């Protein structure tokens, strides 16, 4: 996990070795929409770097997930805009694995 200080742009490295940014604006969007994630900022970055799996989302996005056991999954939706850069779109708790194609780990 690269950086995790409030007010800065937090960063993580995806499984594709792409720098994924979590700007303050995106963080505010996440906690405004999903207040239950307010204490999960570092976890969001960690799931990007160390997911259980990554799925293809809509419109070129990716979804990194980590199991929370019986409580479901923490899902981070992000986009890799180039081979060097990307950003977090949103995050939320989900009950089931995403329905899209699993892209990591490759089967």
SVG drawing of the C-alpha trace seen along z (x, -y; Angstrom):
<svg xmlns="http://www.w3.org/2000/svg" viewBox="-26 -17 30 40">
<polyline fill="none" stroke="black" stroke-width="0.4" points="0.0,0.0 1.5,-3.3 0.4,-6.3 -2.5,-6.4 -2.6,-9.9 -5.9,-11.9 -6.0,-14.7 -3.5,-13.1 -4.2,-10.9 -3.9,-7.3 -2.4,-4.7 -2.2,-1.0 -0.7,1.3 -3.1,3.6 -2.4,7.3 -1.6,6.0 1.2,3.8 -0.8,0.6 -0.8,-2.4 -4.4,-2.9 -5.3,-6.2 -7.9,-6.9 -8.4,-10.6 -10.1,-12.4 -13.1,-13.1 -13.6,-9.4 -13.2,-8.6 -15.9,-11.2 -18.2,-9.6 -17.6,-6.1 -18.4,-7.1 -21.3,-9.4 -22.9,-6.4 -21.7,-3.6 -21.3,-5.0 -20.5,-1.5 -17.1,-1.8 -15.9,-4.8 -13.4,-2.7 -12.2,-0.7 -10.0,-3.2 -6.8,-1.1 -8.7,2.1 -9.9,0.7 -6.3,0.1 -5.2,3.5 -7.9,5.4 -6.7,3.8 -3.1,5.1 -4.1,8.4 -7.5,9.5 -9.0,13.0 -10.0,12.5 -10.5,9.8 -13.5,9.8 -14.3,7.8 -16.9,5.2 -18.9,2.9 -17.4,0.5 -13.8,1.7 -13.8,1.5 -12.4,4.2 -13.7,5.5 -11.3,6.7 -12.9,8.7 -12.0,10.1 -14.1,12.6 -15.4,11.5 -16.6,15.0 -20.2,15.3 -20.6,11.5 -20.0,11.6 -17.3,9.7 -15.6,6.3 -15.7,5.2 -13.5,2.4 -14.5,1.1 -11.6,-0.5 -10.4,-1.3 -6.9,-1.0 -6.7,-3.8 -3.3,-2.9 -0.5,-0.5 0.8,-2.9 -2.3,-4.6 -5.9,-4.0 -8.4,-5.1 -11.0,-3.8 -14.5,-4.2 -16.3,-3.0 -16.4,-0.3 -19.1,1.6 -20.0,4.7 -21.6,7.4 -23.3,10.7 -22.1,12.8 -19.2,12.9 -19.6,10.7 -21.1,12.3 -18.6,11.1 -15.5,12.9 -12.9,13.8 -9.6,12.3 -7.4,12.9 -6.1,15.4 -6.2,16.9 -7.8,20.4"/>
</svg>
